[in-house]
């Protein structure tokens, strides 16, 4: 049977994450429900499972199914899944393609609204931080994270799973009341981006020395990294495959 790839975007606000869970609404659950009549119940694989409240502007899903009319199914999916989920494309791909295991890179964006008074129109897509943030200090801290490290201090740990990762870039930009992080790697461990965001905010607010990062990495002590930032301000923005370069904003290039 053929293999298919879907590229989609979604507003994660009303979902309990991507992966199927009993008795709660998830992105995968809605997607597979909409696919069921066309594929006779095909199960999907995803490039990166997102937590409750996390959004995606580019998520990649693959599935093996009987032959389908991709144009017709694409229209059907978008009619059923709007407005929270949009399937941008649906194509037949090589049989050995796997959304997760074939991926070579993933990029995220984390968004902060940095002002004394919140903006209700940004409340589901940004973290409201009142403390004035020094973006220079935040980038100084993140520079220590780039490269190969054991990120145990910045990850939720699971038995028998390595926390060693290679971070390609991590860069903050301040633009008026907006402070955004762009970050990319081949793969991330659970809660790694949100931990880096929370730690960076503590640094930017003058509560933590940015040059303490090497010692914190060496310690593997998660209590030193200030917890995790809220999920609703995190976006999966790109997934790369094969020889594709993982895209990054021009401002995030060193």
C-alpha positions in Angstrom: 0.0 0.0 0.0 1.2 3.6 -0.6 2.6 6.0 2.0 1.2 9.5 2.3 2.5 12.7 3.8 0.4 15.5 5.3 1.7 19.0 6.2 -0.6 20.7 8.6 -0.9 23.6 11.0 -3.1 23.9 14.1 -4.1 26.1 17.0 -3.4 23.9 20.0 -5.5 25.9 22.5 -8.4 23.5 22.8 -6.5 20.3 22.4 -4.9 18.1 25.1 -1.7 17.8 22.9 -1.1 16.0 19.7 -1.2 12.3 20.7 -4.3 10.4 21.2 -5.5 10.1 24.8 -8.7 8.5 26.2 -11.7 10.8 26.7 -9.9 14.0 25.8 -9.7 15.9 22.5 -6.4 15.7 20.7 -5.0 16.7 17.3 -4.3 13.1 16.3 -7.7 12.0 17.4 -9.5 14.6 15.3 -7.2 13.9 12.3 -7.7 10.2 12.4 -11.4 10.5 12.8 -11.6 12.7 9.7 -9.3 10.3 7.8 -11.2 7.1 8.8 -13.8 7.0 6.0 -11.1 7.5 3.3 -8.4 5.1 4.7 -10.3 2.4 6.5 -8.8 3.4 9.8 -5.1 4.1 9.0 -3.0 5.1 11.9 -0.7 8.2 11.6 2.9 8.9 12.6 4.0 12.5 13.5 7.3 14.4 13.3 7.0 15.7 16.8 4.3 15.1 19.5 3.3 18.5 20.9 2.1 19.0 24.5 -1.3 20.4 25.6 -1.7 23.9 24.2 1.3 23.9 21.9 0.7 25.2 18.3 2.2 24.2 15.0 2.6 26.2 11.8 4.3 23.2 10.1 3.7 19.7 11.5 4.3 16.6 9.4 2.2 13.4 9.5 2.6 10.2 7.5 0.4 7.1 7.1 0.1 4.0 5.1 -3.3 3.4 3.4 -5.2 2.0 0.5 -4.9 4.3 -2.5 -6.8 7.6 -2.1 -7.6 10.6 -4.2 -5.3 13.1 -2.5 -7.1 16.2 -3.9 -10.5 15.0 -2.7 -9.3 13.9 0.7 -7.5 17.2 1.2 -10.7 19.1 0.6 -12.6 16.7 2.9 -10.2 17.0 5.7 -10.1 20.8 5.7 -13.9 21.0 5.6 -14.1 18.7 8.7 -11.1 20.1 10.7 -11.6 23.9 10.2 -11.0 26.2 11.8 -8.5 24.8 14.3 -6.6 22.5 12.0 -5.5 23.1 8.4 -4.0 20.5 6.2 -1.7 22.4 3.9 -0.8 19.5 1.6 -1.4 15.8 1.1 0.9 13.9 -1.2 2.0 10.3 -1.9 5.6 9.8 -1.0 8.3 7.0 -1.0 7.1 3.9 0.8 10.0 4.2 3.4 9.1 7.7 4.4 8.3 8.1 8.1 7.2 11.5 9.5 9.2 10.9 12.7 12.2 8.7 11.9 12.9 10.3 8.5 13.1 13.8 10.0 16.5 15.4 10.2 15.6 18.6 12.0 13.0 20.5 13.9 12.6 24.2 14.6 10.5 26.0 17.2 9.5 29.5 18.1 8.6 30.7 21.5 6.8 34.0 21.9 6.8 36.5 24.8 4.7 39.7 25.2 7.0 41.8 27.4 4.9 44.7 28.9 3.4 45.8 32.2 -0.1 45.2 31.0 -1.3 42.1 29.1 -2.7 42.1 25.6 -5.9 40.0 25.6 -5.6 39.4 21.8 -2.2 37.7 22.4 -3.2 35.7 25.5 -3.4 32.3 23.7 -0.2 32.7 21.7 2.3 34.6 23.9 3.6 34.4 27.5 3.0 37.7 29.3 6.1 38.6 31.2 6.1 41.9 33.1 9.8 42.0 34.1 11.8 44.0 31.7 14.0 41.6 29.7 17.6 42.1 28.6 17.7 40.2 25.3 21.5 40.6 25.2 21.8 38.6 28.4 19.3 36.0 27.2 21.4 35.4 24.0 24.6 35.2 26.1 23.1 32.4 28.1 21.8 30.6 25.0 25.2 30.8 23.3 26.4 28.4 25.9 23.7 25.9 24.9 24.6 25.7 21.2 26.4 22.5 20.3 26.3 19.0 21.7 25.5 18.7 25.4 23.7 16.6 27.9 20.6 18.6 28.4 19.4 16.7 31.5 19.0 19.9 33.4 16.7 21.3 30.8 14.6 18.1 30.0 12.0 15.9 31.6 13.8 12.7 32.1 12.7 9.2 31.2 14.4 6.0 32.1 16.7 4.6 29.3 16.3 7.7 27.1 19.4 9.8 26.4 19.2 13.6 27.1 22.2 14.3 24.8 21.2 16.6 22.0 23.0 18.8 19.4 21.5 22.3 19.4 22.1 24.0 16.1 20.9 27.5 17.2 19.0 29.3 19.9 18.5 33.0 19.5 16.2 35.6 21.0 15.0 38.8 19.2 13.4 41.8 20.9 11.0 44.0 18.8 9.0 46.4 20.8 6.9 44.5 23.3 7.7 41.2 21.6 10.6 39.0 22.5 10.8 35.8 20.5 13.1 32.7 20.6 14.0 30.8 17.4 15.6 27.4 18.2 16.6 24.4 16.0 18.0 20.9 16.4 17.8 17.5 14.9 15.6 16.5 17.9 14.7 17.8 21.3 13.9 16.0 24.5 10.6 16.5 26.3 10.1 20.1 27.6 13.5 21.2 26.5 12.4 24.3 24.6 10.1 25.4 27.3 12.8 24.9 29.9 15.3 27.0 27.9 12.6 29.7 27.5 11.9 29.8 31.3 15.6 29.9 32.1 16.3 32.6 29.5 13.5 34.8 31.0 15.1 34.4 34.5 18.4 35.5 33.0 16.9 38.4 31.1 15.2 39.6 34.2 18.5 39.7 36.0 17.8 36.8 38.3 20.4 34.3 37.0 23.9 34.8 35.7 24.0 33.9 32.0 27.5 32.5 32.4 26.2 29.9 34.9 25.0 27.7 32.0 28.1 25.5 31.6 28.0 24.6 35.3 24.2 23.9 35.2 24.7 21.7 32.1 27.4 19.8 33.9 25.3 19.4 37.0 22.3 17.8 35.3 20.2 19.4 38.0 16.8 20.4 36.7 16.0 22.4 39.8 18.5 25.0 38.6 16.8 25.9 35.4 13.6 27.6 36.7 11.0 25.1 35.6 9.1 25.3 32.3 7.6 28.2 30.4 3.8 28.1 29.5 3.0 25.7 26.6 0.6 28.1 24.8 3.4 30.4 23.6 5.3 27.5 21.8 5.1 26.8 18.1 6.5 24.0 16.0 7.5 26.0 12.9 9.6 23.7 10.6 10.6 20.0 10.0 13.3 19.0 7.6 13.9 15.8 5.7 16.8 14.4 3.8 19.2 17.0 2.5 16.9 19.9 3.3 18.4 22.6 5.4 16.4 23.4 8.5 15.2 27.0 8.0 15.9 29.7 10.5 15.1 33.4 10.5 17.8 35.8 9.3 17.9 37.4 12.7 18.7 34.0 14.3 21.9 33.5 12.3 25.1 34.0 14.1 
